[in-house]
Amino acid sequence: MSFIIVYTTYANEVSAKKLSNFLIENKYVACANIFPIKSTYWWKAAVVSENEYVAILKTIPENWESLQRKIEEIHPYEVPCIMKIEATANASYEAWIRSSVEIKT
């Protein structure tokens, strides 16, 4: 068994919580860890530095494409960061993730 971690960023904690709660309530993901970060990146020909929030979302590999589409659909950023990381954990945790989500198409 395995699962995926989806890493995505938000402008503020409210947006991160709102989108994460939606994804949990609709069973795209089993859980989300949200924390503040400082980001520096190129945007429209300039270097930008600002505070953001990261959500680390845990789900099953079968949900990657539908989760990516859903985040793109409702995320407030013009170009959201949506990264997939393949992961493994103890068997009981992976079983909990699988039992907490529904396969989305």
Biopython code that builds the backbone (N, CA, C, O; Angstrom):
import numpy as np
from Bio.PDB.StructureBuilder import StructureBuilder

atoms = [
    (1, "MET", "N", (0.843, -1.181, 0.000)),
    (1, "MET", "CA", (0.000, 0.000, 0.000)),
    (1, "MET", "C", (0.887, 1.242, 0.000)),
    (1, "MET", "O", (2.013, 1.202, 0.496)),
    (2, "SER", "N", (0.395, 2.317, -0.541)),
    (2, "SER", "CA", (1.092, 3.594, -0.501)),
    (2, "SER", "C", (0.065, 4.709, -0.565)),
    (2, "SER", "O", (-1.127, 4.471, -0.760)),
    (3, "PHE", "N", (0.549, 5.925, -0.399)),
    (3, "PHE", "CA", (-0.329, 7.082, -0.503)),
    (3, "PHE", "C", (0.461, 8.221, -1.107)),
    (3, "PHE", "O", (1.661, 8.090, -1.349)),
    (4, "ILE", "N", (-0.204, 9.340, -1.352)),
    (4, "ILE", "CA", (0.498, 10.502, -1.862)),
    (4, "ILE", "C", (0.276, 11.679, -0.925)),
    (4, "ILE", "O", (-0.740, 11.790, -0.240)),
    (5, "ILE", "N", (1.270, 12.542, -0.928)),
    (5, "ILE", "CA", (1.189, 13.816, -0.235)),
    (5, "ILE", "C", (1.078, 14.878, -1.323)),
    (5, "ILE", "O", (1.866, 14.884, -2.269)),
    (6, "VAL", "N", (0.116, 15.761, -1.195)),
    (6, "VAL", "CA", (-0.032, 16.861, -2.135)),
    (6, "VAL", "C", (0.273, 18.146, -1.380)),
    (6, "VAL", "O", (-0.367, 18.473, -0.380)),
    (7, "TYR", "N", (1.259, 18.857, -1.882)),
    (7, "TYR", "CA", (1.753, 20.092, -1.269)),
    (7, "TYR", "C", (1.199, 21.259, -2.072)),
    (7, "TYR", "O", (1.380, 21.320, -3.288)),
    (8, "THR", "N", (0.527, 22.181, -1.402)),
    (8, "THR", "CA", (-0.002, 23.352, -2.089)),
    (8, "THR", "C", (0.088, 24.566, -1.174)),
    (8, "THR", "O", (0.052, 24.434, 0.049)),
    (9, "THR", "N", (0.204, 25.749, -1.773)),
    (9, "THR", "CA", (0.399, 26.975, -1.000)),
    (9, "THR", "C", (-0.771, 27.935, -1.180)),
    (9, "THR", "O", (-1.498, 27.888, -2.172)),
    (10, "TYR", "N", (-0.929, 28.815, -0.176)),
    (10, "TYR", "CA", (-2.034, 29.775, -0.151)),
    (10, "TYR", "C", (-1.544, 31.111, 0.373)),
    (10, "TYR", "O", (-0.531, 31.180, 1.070)),
    (11, "ALA", "N", (-2.257, 32.161, 0.040)),
    (11, "ALA", "CA", (-1.879, 33.509, 0.474)),
    (11, "ALA", "C", (-2.092, 33.721, 1.966)),
    (11, "ALA", "O", (-1.409, 34.539, 2.582)),
    (12, "ASN", "N", (-3.042, 32.984, 2.551)),
    (12, "ASN", "CA", (-3.340, 33.191, 3.969)),
    (12, "ASN", "C", (-3.921, 31.922, 4.584)),
    (12, "ASN", "O", (-4.284, 30.977, 3.883)),
    (13, "GLU", "N", (-3.998, 31.929, 5.904)),
    (13, "GLU", "CA", (-4.480, 30.761, 6.638)),
    (13, "GLU", "C", (-5.951, 30.476, 6.357)),
    (13, "GLU", "O", (-6.356, 29.316, 6.280)),
    (14, "VAL", "N", (-6.744, 31.517, 6.205)),
    (14, "VAL", "CA", (-8.180, 31.337, 5.938)),
    (14, "VAL", "C", (-8.390, 30.552, 4.646)),
    (14, "VAL", "O", (-9.186, 29.613, 4.614)),
    (15, "SER", "N", (-7.682, 30.932, 3.582)),
    (15, "SER", "CA", (-7.803, 30.213, 2.302)),
    (15, "SER", "C", (-7.331, 28.770, 2.429)),
    (15, "SER", "O", (-7.970, 27.855, 1.909)),
    (16, "ALA", "N", (-6.213, 28.568, 3.120)),
    (16, "ALA", "CA", (-5.681, 27.217, 3.296)),
    (16, "ALA", "C", (-6.679, 26.332, 4.039)),
    (16, "ALA", "O", (-6.919, 25.192, 3.643)),
    (17, "LYS", "N", (-7.256, 26.860, 5.113)),
    (17, "LYS", "CA", (-8.230, 26.076, 5.889)),
    (17, "LYS", "C", (-9.510, 25.828, 5.095)),
    (17, "LYS", "O", (-10.062, 24.728, 5.128)),
    (18, "LYS", "N", (-9.977, 26.846, 4.387)),
    (18, "LYS", "CA", (-11.226, 26.713, 3.631)),
    (18, "LYS", "C", (-11.112, 25.624, 2.565)),
    (18, "LYS", "O", (-11.983, 24.759, 2.466)),
    (19, "LEU", "N", (-10.051, 25.662, 1.775)),
    (19, "LEU", "CA", (-9.882, 24.664, 0.729)),
    (19, "LEU", "C", (-9.613, 23.285, 1.322)),
    (19, "LEU", "O", (-10.159, 22.290, 0.845)),
    (20, "SER", "N", (-8.781, 23.217, 2.349)),
    (20, "SER", "CA", (-8.492, 21.925, 2.984)),
    (20, "SER", "C", (-9.750, 21.303, 3.578)),
    (20, "SER", "O", (-9.988, 20.106, 3.415)),
    (21, "ASN", "N", (-10.548, 22.102, 4.259)),
    (21, "ASN", "CA", (-11.795, 21.581, 4.836)),
    (21, "ASN", "C", (-12.728, 21.062, 3.745)),
    (21, "ASN", "O", (-13.344, 20.008, 3.906)),
    (22, "PHE", "N", (-12.836, 21.793, 2.641)),
    (22, "PHE", "CA", (-13.669, 21.343, 1.522)),
    (22, "PHE", "C", (-13.192, 19.980, 1.027)),
    (22, "PHE", "O", (-14.002, 19.080, 0.808)),
    (23, "LEU", "N", (-11.880, 19.826, 0.852)),
    (23, "LEU", "CA", (-11.330, 18.576, 0.327)),
    (23, "LEU", "C", (-11.509, 17.414, 1.300)),
    (23, "LEU", "O", (-11.723, 16.277, 0.880)),
    (24, "ILE", "N", (-11.424, 17.696, 2.591)),
    (24, "ILE", "CA", (-11.660, 16.655, 3.603)),
    (24, "ILE", "C", (-13.140, 16.286, 3.645)),
    (24, "ILE", "O", (-13.494, 15.108, 3.597)),
    (25, "GLU", "N", (-13.999, 17.293, 3.736)),
    (25, "GLU", "CA", (-15.451, 17.038, 3.819)),
    (25, "GLU", "C", (-15.968, 16.275, 2.605)),
    (25, "GLU", "O", (-16.902, 15.483, 2.728)),
    (26, "ASN", "N", (-15.373, 16.503, 1.435)),
    (26, "ASN", "CA", (-15.805, 15.831, 0.211)),
    (26, "ASN", "C", (-14.983, 14.587, -0.099)),
    (26, "ASN", "O", (-15.085, 14.019, -1.187)),
    (27, "LYS", "N", (-14.167, 14.170, 0.865)),
    (27, "LYS", "CA", (-13.425, 12.909, 0.834)),
    (27, "LYS", "C", (-12.416, 12.784, -0.306)),
    (27, "LYS", "O", (-12.134, 11.681, -0.775)),
    (28, "TYR", "N", (-11.875, 13.917, -0.746)),
    (28, "TYR", "CA", (-10.741, 13.886, -1.667)),
    (28, "TYR", "C", (-9.468, 13.511, -0.907)),
    (28, "TYR", "O", (-8.616, 12.790, -1.426)),
    (29, "VAL", "N", (-9.349, 14.007, 0.330)),
    (29, "VAL", "CA", (-8.159, 13.779, 1.153)),
    (29, "VAL", "C", (-8.574, 13.328, 2.544)),
    (29, "VAL", "O", (-9.694, 13.578, 2.989)),
    (30, "ALA", "N", (-7.646, 12.657, 3.225)),
    (30, "ALA", "CA", (-7.915, 12.175, 4.579)),
    (30, "ALA", "C", (-7.611, 13.238, 5.628)),
    (30, "ALA", "O", (-8.300, 13.316, 6.645)),
    (31, "CYS", "N", (-6.592, 14.053, 5.393)),
    (31, "CYS", "CA", (-6.236, 15.086, 6.361)),
    (31, "CYS", "C", (-5.365, 16.142, 5.704)),
    (31, "CYS", "O", (-4.863, 15.970, 4.593)),
    (32, "ALA", "N", (-5.205, 17.248, 6.434)),
    (32, "ALA", "CA", (-4.356, 18.345, 5.968)),
    (32, "ALA", "C", (-3.564, 18.880, 7.148)),
    (32, "ALA", "O", (-4.088, 19.039, 8.251)),
    (33, "ASN", "N", (-2.291, 19.153, 6.895)),
    (33, "ASN", "CA", (-1.454, 19.862, 7.865)),
    (33, "ASN", "C", (-1.205, 21.241, 7.269)),
    (33, "ASN", "O", (-0.775, 21.361, 6.122)),
    (34, "ILE", "N", (-1.476, 22.271, 8.046)),
    (34, "ILE", "CA", (-1.369, 23.647, 7.560)),
    (34, "ILE", "C", (-0.383, 24.401, 8.439)),
    (34, "ILE", "O", (-0.466, 24.356, 9.667)),
    (35, "PHE", "N", (0.554, 25.097, 7.795)),
    (35, "PHE", "CA", (1.530, 25.872, 8.577)),
    (35, "PHE", "C", (2.056, 27.053, 7.768)),
    (35, "PHE", "O", (2.025, 27.024, 6.538)),
    (36, "PRO", "N", (2.542, 28.101, 8.457)),
    (36, "PRO", "CA", (3.047, 29.289, 7.761)),
    (36, "PRO", "C", (4.453, 29.069, 7.210)),
    (36, "PRO", "O", (5.255, 28.324, 7.773)),
    (37, "ILE", "N", (4.727, 29.744, 6.086)),
    (37, "ILE", "CA", (6.046, 29.719, 5.465)),
    (37, "ILE", "C", (6.374, 31.114, 4.931)),
    (37, "ILE", "O", (5.504, 31.983, 4.874)),
    (38, "LYS", "N", (7.619, 31.319, 4.545)),
    (38, "LYS", "CA", (8.050, 32.520, 3.829)),
    (38, "LYS", "C", (8.485, 32.074, 2.441)),
    (38, "LYS", "O", (9.327, 31.186, 2.311)),
    (39, "SER", "N", (7.919, 32.680, 1.406)),
    (39, "SER", "CA", (8.205, 32.284, 0.032)),
    (39, "SER", "C", (8.886, 33.412, -0.727)),
    (39, "SER", "O", (8.569, 34.588, -0.547)),
    (40, "THR", "N", (9.825, 33.030, -1.577)),
    (40, "THR", "CA", (10.467, 33.956, -2.497)),
    (40, "THR", "C", (10.457, 33.296, -3.873)),
    (40, "THR", "O", (10.866, 32.144, -4.013)),
    (41, "TYR", "N", (9.993, 34.023, -4.886)),
    (41, "TYR", "CA", (9.839, 33.422, -6.213)),
    (41, "TYR", "C", (9.755, 34.514, -7.287)),
    (41, "TYR", "O", (9.511, 35.686, -7.000)),
    (42, "TRP", "N", (9.967, 34.077, -8.538)),
    (42, "TRP", "CA", (9.778, 34.961, -9.683)),
    (42, "TRP", "C", (8.303, 35.050, -9.995)),
    (42, "TRP", "O", (7.621, 34.027, -10.060)),
    (43, "TRP", "N", (7.795, 36.263, -10.190)),
    (43, "TRP", "CA", (6.413, 36.435, -10.632)),
    (43, "TRP", "C", (6.324, 37.695, -11.471)),
    (43, "TRP", "O", (6.588, 38.797, -10.989)),
    (44, "LYS", "N", (5.951, 37.524, -12.730)),
    (44, "LYS", "CA", (5.768, 38.641, -13.657)),
    (44, "LYS", "C", (6.995, 39.553, -13.696)),
    (44, "LYS", "O", (6.902, 40.765, -13.502)),
    (45, "ALA", "N", (8.145, 38.931, -13.954)),
    (45, "ALA", "CA", (9.431, 39.610, -14.157)),
    (45, "ALA", "C", (9.992, 40.293, -12.913)),
    (45, "ALA", "O", (10.805, 41.210, -13.025)),
    (46, "ALA", "N", (9.573, 39.861, -11.746)),
    (46, "ALA", "CA", (10.105, 40.437, -10.510)),
    (46, "ALA", "C", (10.245, 39.345, -9.456)),
    (46, "ALA", "O", (9.532, 38.342, -9.480)),
    (47, "VAL", "N", (11.172, 39.559, -8.539)),
    (47, "VAL", "CA", (11.309, 38.664, -7.396)),
    (47, "VAL", "C", (10.339, 39.134, -6.318)),
    (47, "VAL", "O", (10.334, 40.304, -5.936)),
    (48, "VAL", "N", (9.525, 38.212, -5.839)),
    (48, "VAL", "CA", (8.508, 38.502, -4.827)),
    (48, "VAL", "C", (8.849, 37.701, -3.569)),
    (48, "VAL", "O", (9.192, 36.522, -3.655)),
    (49, "SER", "N", (8.757, 38.330, -2.422)),
    (49, "SER", "CA", (8.908, 37.640, -1.134)),
    (49, "SER", "C", (7.686, 37.956, -0.297)),
    (49, "SER", "O", (7.323, 39.120, -0.125)),
    (50, "GLU", "N", (7.051, 36.912, 0.225)),
    (50, "GLU", "CA", (5.855, 37.132, 1.029)),
    (50, "GLU", "C", (5.575, 35.947, 1.936)),
    (50, "GLU", "O", (6.137, 34.865, 1.768)),
    (51, "ASN", "N", (4.703, 36.173, 2.888)),
    (51, "ASN", "CA", (4.243, 35.107, 3.763)),
    (51, "ASN", "C", (3.159, 34.321, 3.045)),
    (51, "ASN", "O", (2.319, 34.892, 2.348)),
    (52, "GLU", "N", (3.184, 33.012, 3.219)),
    (52, "GLU", "CA", (2.156, 32.138, 2.676)),
    (52, "GLU", "C", (1.856, 31.052, 3.700)),
    (52, "GLU", "O", (2.494, 30.973, 4.750)),
    (53, "TYR", "N", (0.882, 30.223, 3.377)),
    (53, "TYR", "CA", (0.568, 29.030, 4.161)),
    (53, "TYR", "C", (0.643, 27.822, 3.247)),
    (53, "TYR", "O", (0.232, 27.874, 2.088)),
    (54, "VAL", "N", (1.171, 26.740, 3.782)),
    (54, "VAL", "CA", (1.256, 25.467, 3.070)),
    (54, "VAL", "C", (0.208, 24.523, 3.636)),
    (54, "VAL", "O", (-0.017, 24.474, 4.846)),
    (55, "ALA", "N", (-0.424, 23.779, 2.747)),
    (55, "ALA", "CA", (-1.249, 22.649, 3.170)),
    (55, "ALA", "C", (-0.591, 21.388, 2.620)),
    (55, "ALA", "O", (-0.319, 21.287, 1.424)),
    (56, "ILE", "N", (-0.341, 20.440, 3.500)),
    (56, "ILE", "CA", (0.130, 19.121, 3.103)),
    (56, "ILE", "C", (-1.076, 18.196, 3.217)),
    (56, "ILE", "O", (-1.578, 17.936, 4.310)),
    (57, "LEU", "N", (-1.523, 17.711, 2.083)),
    (57, "LEU", "CA", (-2.742, 16.907, 1.990)),
    (57, "LEU", "C", (-2.371, 15.452, 1.747)),
    (57, "LEU", "O", (-1.485, 15.165, 0.942)),
    (58, "LYS", "N", (-3.034, 14.540, 2.428)),
    (58, "LYS", "CA", (-2.742, 13.114, 2.275)),
    (58, "LYS", "C", (-3.941, 12.404, 1.659)),
    (58, "LYS", "O", (-5.074, 12.542, 2.119)),
    (59, "THR", "N", (-3.659, 11.639, 0.605)),
    (59, "THR", "CA", (-4.721, 10.919, -0.081)),
    (59, "THR", "C", (-4.150, 9.695, -0.791)),
    (59, "THR", "O", (-2.970, 9.374, -0.645)),
    (60, "ILE", "N", (-4.985, 9.030, -1.546)),
    (60, "ILE", "CA", (-4.579, 7.832, -2.282)),
    (60, "ILE", "C", (-4.148, 8.218, -3.698)),
    (60, "ILE", "O", (-4.624, 9.214, -4.243)),
    (61, "PRO", "N", (-3.251, 7.433, -4.291)),
    (61, "PRO", "CA", (-2.775, 7.753, -5.640)),
    (61, "PRO", "C", (-3.903, 7.853, -6.671)),
    (61, "PRO", "O", (-3.813, 8.639, -7.615)),
    (62, "GLU", "N", (-4.948, 7.071, -6.495)),
    (62, "GLU", "CA", (-6.067, 7.085, -7.443)),
    (62, "GLU", "C", (-6.754, 8.450, -7.516)),
    (62, "GLU", "O", (-7.434, 8.745, -8.499)),
    (63, "ASN", "N", (-6.583, 9.276, -6.496)),
    (63, "ASN", "CA", (-7.247, 10.585, -6.474)),
    (63, "ASN", "C", (-6.387, 11.729, -7.005)),
    (63, "ASN", "O", (-6.845, 12.872, -7.029)),
    (64, "TRP", "N", (-5.164, 11.457, -7.428)),
    (64, "TRP", "CA", (-4.262, 12.529, -7.845)),
    (64, "TRP", "C", (-4.861, 13.426, -8.930)),
    (64, "TRP", "O", (-4.903, 14.644, -8.756)),
    (65, "GLU", "N", (-5.314, 12.866, -10.020)),
    (65, "GLU", "CA", (-5.796, 13.691, -11.130)),
    (65, "GLU", "C", (-7.044, 14.481, -10.760)),
    (65, "GLU", "O", (-7.137, 15.668, -11.072)),
    (66, "SER", "N", (-7.998, 13.842, -10.101)),
    (66, "SER", "CA", (-9.225, 14.559, -9.724)),
    (66, "SER", "C", (-8.939, 15.616, -8.658)),
    (66, "SER", "O", (-9.537, 16.691, -8.679)),
    (67, "LEU", "N", (-8.037, 15.322, -7.736)),
    (67, "LEU", "CA", (-7.669, 16.293, -6.713)),
    (67, "LEU", "C", (-6.976, 17.496, -7.345)),
    (67, "LEU", "O", (-7.275, 18.640, -7.004)),
    (68, "GLN", "N", (-6.065, 17.239, -8.251)),
    (68, "GLN", "CA", (-5.372, 18.326, -8.947)),
    (68, "GLN", "C", (-6.386, 19.217, -9.678)),
    (68, "GLN", "O", (-6.315, 20.441, -9.576)),
    (69, "ARG", "N", (-7.319, 18.618, -10.406)),
    (69, "ARG", "CA", (-8.348, 19.400, -11.121)),
    (69, "ARG", "C", (-9.194, 20.224, -10.158)),
    (69, "ARG", "O", (-9.483, 21.391, -10.424)),
    (70, "LYS", "N", (-9.592, 19.615, -9.033)),
    (70, "LYS", "CA", (-10.447, 20.314, -8.068)),
    (70, "LYS", "C", (-9.706, 21.493, -7.445)),
    (70, "LYS", "O", (-10.277, 22.573, -7.297)),
    (71, "ILE", "N", (-8.445, 21.298, -7.080)),
    (71, "ILE", "CA", (-7.671, 22.406, -6.508)),
    (71, "ILE", "C", (-7.547, 23.535, -7.529)),
    (71, "ILE", "O", (-7.763, 24.699, -7.190)),
    (72, "GLU", "N", (-7.200, 23.204, -8.777)),
    (72, "GLU", "CA", (-7.090, 24.229, -9.816)),
    (72, "GLU", "C", (-8.403, 24.979, -10.003)),
    (72, "GLU", "O", (-8.405, 26.185, -10.247)),
    (73, "GLU", "N", (-9.507, 24.272, -9.889)),
    (73, "GLU", "CA", (-10.837, 24.865, -10.078)),
    (73, "GLU", "C", (-11.177, 25.884, -8.985)),
    (73, "GLU", "O", (-11.761, 26.928, -9.278)),
    (74, "ILE", "N", (-10.822, 25.597, -7.743)),
    (74, "ILE", "CA", (-11.276, 26.455, -6.645)),
    (74, "ILE", "C", (-10.182, 27.265, -5.958)),
    (74, "ILE", "O", (-10.477, 28.077, -5.082)),
    (75, "HIS", "N", (-8.933, 27.059, -6.341)),
    (75, "HIS", "CA", (-7.821, 27.775, -5.708)),
    (75, "HIS", "C", (-7.827, 29.239, -6.152)),
    (75, "HIS", "O", (-8.069, 29.521, -7.326)),
    (76, "PRO", "N", (-7.564, 30.179, -5.229)),
    (76, "PRO", "CA", (-7.591, 31.595, -5.605)),
    (76, "PRO", "C", (-6.387, 32.070, -6.430)),
    (76, "PRO", "O", (-6.470, 33.120, -7.067)),
    (77, "TYR", "N", (-5.277, 31.331, -6.436)),
    (77, "TYR", "CA", (-4.100, 31.758, -7.195)),
    (77, "TYR", "C", (-4.306, 31.575, -8.699)),
    (77, "TYR", "O", (-4.998, 30.656, -9.138)),
    (78, "GLU", "N", (-3.700, 32.457, -9.467)),
    (78, "GLU", "CA", (-3.696, 32.333, -10.919)),
    (78, "GLU", "C", (-2.944, 31.068, -11.343)),
    (78, "GLU", "O", (-3.368, 30.361, -12.257)),
    (79, "VAL", "N", (-1.827, 30.796, -10.672)),
    (79, "VAL", "CA", (-1.007, 29.607, -10.930)),
    (79, "VAL", "C", (-0.720, 28.933, -9.587)),
    (79, "VAL", "O", (0.307, 29.210, -8.969)),
    (80, "PRO", "N", (-1.608, 28.059, -9.132)),
    (80, "PRO", "CA", (-1.355, 27.422, -7.833)),
    (80, "PRO", "C", (-0.243, 26.383, -7.901)),
    (80, "PRO", "O", (-0.045, 25.726, -8.923)),
    (81, "CYS", "N", (0.470, 26.252, -6.805)),
    (81, "CYS", "CA", (1.465, 25.194, -6.644)),
    (81, "CYS", "C", (0.721, 23.941, -6.194)),
    (81, "CYS", "O", (0.078, 23.936, -5.144)),
    (82, "ILE", "N", (0.810, 22.884, -6.990)),
    (82, "ILE", "CA", (0.173, 21.611, -6.644)),
    (82, "ILE", "C", (1.198, 20.520, -6.942)),
    (82, "ILE", "O", (1.360, 20.109, -8.091)),
    (83, "MET", "N", (1.880, 20.060, -5.916)),
    (83, "MET", "CA", (2.942, 19.065, -6.097)),
    (83, "MET", "C", (2.550, 17.736, -5.471)),
    (83, "MET", "O", (2.000, 17.689, -4.371)),
    (84, "LYS", "N", (2.840, 16.660, -6.186)),
    (84, "LYS", "CA", (2.569, 15.306, -5.692)),
    (84, "LYS", "C", (3.870, 14.677, -5.229)),
    (84, "LYS", "O", (4.880, 14.721, -5.932)),
    (85, "ILE", "N", (3.836, 14.089, -4.032)),
    (85, "ILE", "CA", (4.972, 13.370, -3.477)),
    (85, "ILE", "C", (4.489, 11.973, -3.095)),
    (85, "ILE", "O", (3.556, 11.837, -2.303)),
    (86, "GLU", "N", (5.104, 10.953, -3.642)),
    (86, "GLU", "CA", (4.730, 9.588, -3.284)),
    (86, "GLU", "C", (5.308, 9.268, -1.915)),
    (86, "GLU", "O", (6.442, 9.636, -1.609)),
    (87, "ALA", "N", (4.522, 8.578, -1.091)),
    (87, "ALA", "CA", (4.940, 8.323, 0.285)),
    (87, "ALA", "C", (4.501, 6.940, 0.740)),
    (87, "ALA", "O", (3.588, 6.331, 0.181)),
    (88, "THR", "N", (5.180, 6.472, 1.769)),
    (88, "THR", "CA", (4.772, 5.264, 2.479)),
    (88, "THR", "C", (4.844, 5.564, 3.965)),
    (88, "THR", "O", (5.579, 6.449, 4.404)),
    (89, "ALA", "N", (4.075, 4.819, 4.722)),
    (89, "ALA", "CA", (4.058, 4.980, 6.179)),
    (89, "ALA", "C", (3.717, 3.626, 6.798)),
    (89, "ALA", "O", (3.617, 2.613, 6.106)),
    (90, "ASN", "N", (3.544, 3.638, 8.108)),
    (90, "ASN", "CA", (3.135, 2.403, 8.769)),
    (90, "ASN", "C", (1.784, 1.943, 8.212)),
    (90, "ASN", "O", (0.953, 2.758, 7.810)),
    (91, "ALA", "N", (1.587, 0.647, 8.197)),
    (91, "ALA", "CA", (0.411, 0.048, 7.554)),
    (91, "ALA", "C", (-0.900, 0.579, 8.118)),
    (91, "ALA", "O", (-1.840, 0.816, 7.359)),
    (92, "SER", "N", (-0.982, 0.767, 9.420)),
    (92, "SER", "CA", (-2.251, 1.231, 10.003)),
    (92, "SER", "C", (-2.571, 2.665, 9.573)),
    (92, "SER", "O", (-3.740, 3.002, 9.385)),
    (93, "TYR", "N", (-1.554, 3.510, 9.416)),
    (93, "TYR", "CA", (-1.794, 4.883, 8.964)),
    (93, "TYR", "C", (-2.242, 4.897, 7.506)),
    (93, "TYR", "O", (-3.177, 5.612, 7.147)),
    (94, "GLU", "N", (-1.582, 4.114, 6.676)),
    (94, "GLU", "CA", (-1.989, 4.031, 5.274)),
    (94, "GLU", "C", (-3.402, 3.478, 5.139)),
    (94, "GLU", "O", (-4.164, 3.939, 4.289)),
    (95, "ALA", "N", (-3.763, 2.501, 5.959)),
    (95, "ALA", "CA", (-5.125, 1.956, 5.936)),
    (95, "ALA", "C", (-6.135, 3.020, 6.357)),
    (95, "ALA", "O", (-7.228, 3.092, 5.796)),
    (96, "TRP", "N", (-5.778, 3.844, 7.338)),
    (96, "TRP", "CA", (-6.668, 4.931, 7.772)),
    (96, "TRP", "C", (-6.882, 5.937, 6.638)),
    (96, "TRP", "O", (-8.005, 6.389, 6.416)),
    (97, "ILE", "N", (-5.805, 6.291, 5.918)),
    (97, "ILE", "CA", (-5.958, 7.222, 4.785)),
    (97, "ILE", "C", (-6.928, 6.628, 3.775)),
    (97, "ILE", "O", (-7.873, 7.291, 3.345)),
    (98, "ARG", "N", (-6.692, 5.380, 3.399)),
    (98, "ARG", "CA", (-7.543, 4.739, 2.393)),
    (98, "ARG", "C", (-8.998, 4.661, 2.859)),
    (98, "ARG", "O", (-9.909, 4.829, 2.047)),
    (99, "SER", "N", (-9.231, 4.412, 4.135)),
    (99, "SER", "CA", (-10.611, 4.303, 4.640)),
    (99, "SER", "C", (-11.284, 5.662, 4.808)),
    (99, "SER", "O", (-12.497, 5.729, 5.003)),
    (100, "SER", "N", (-10.510, 6.748, 4.734)),
    (100, "SER", "CA", (-11.052, 8.090, 4.981)),
    (100, "SER", "C", (-11.392, 8.862, 3.717)),
    (100, "SER", "O", (-11.947, 9.959, 3.790)),
    (101, "VAL", "N", (-11.064, 8.301, 2.557)),
    (101, "VAL", "CA", (-11.330, 8.998, 1.297)),
    (101, "VAL", "C", (-12.213, 8.136, 0.400)),
    (101, "VAL", "O", (-12.420, 6.948, 0.647)),
    (102, "GLU", "N", (-12.723, 8.772, -0.645)),
    (102, "GLU", "CA", (-13.453, 8.056, -1.689)),
    (102, "GLU", "C", (-12.687, 8.239, -2.990)),
    (102, "GLU", "O", (-12.102, 9.296, -3.225)),
    (103, "ILE", "N", (-12.687, 7.225, -3.828)),
    (103, "ILE", "CA", (-12.039, 7.369, -5.132)),
    (103, "ILE", "C", (-12.855, 8.343, -5.963)),
    (103, "ILE", "O", (-14.056, 8.164, -6.166)),
    (104, "LYS", "N", (-12.166, 9.392, -6.444)),
    (104, "LYS", "CA", (-12.808, 10.438, -7.253)),
    (104, "LYS", "C", (-12.377, 10.273, -8.702)),
    (104, "LYS", "O", (-11.237, 9.902, -8.981)),
    (105, "THR", "N", (-13.280, 10.546, -9.610)),
    (105, "THR", "CA", (-12.944, 10.436, -11.049)),
    (105, "THR", "C", (-13.117, 11.757, -11.746)),
    (105, "THR", "O", (-12.882, 11.855, -12.950)),
]
sb = StructureBuilder()
sb.init_structure("model")
sb.init_model(0)
sb.init_chain("A")
sb.init_seg("    ")
for serial, (resi, resn, name, xyz) in enumerate(atoms, 1):
    if name == "N":
        sb.init_residue(resn, " ", resi, " ")
    sb.init_atom(name, np.array(xyz, "f"), 0.0, 1.0, " ", f" {name:<3s}", serial, name[0])
structure = sb.get_structure()
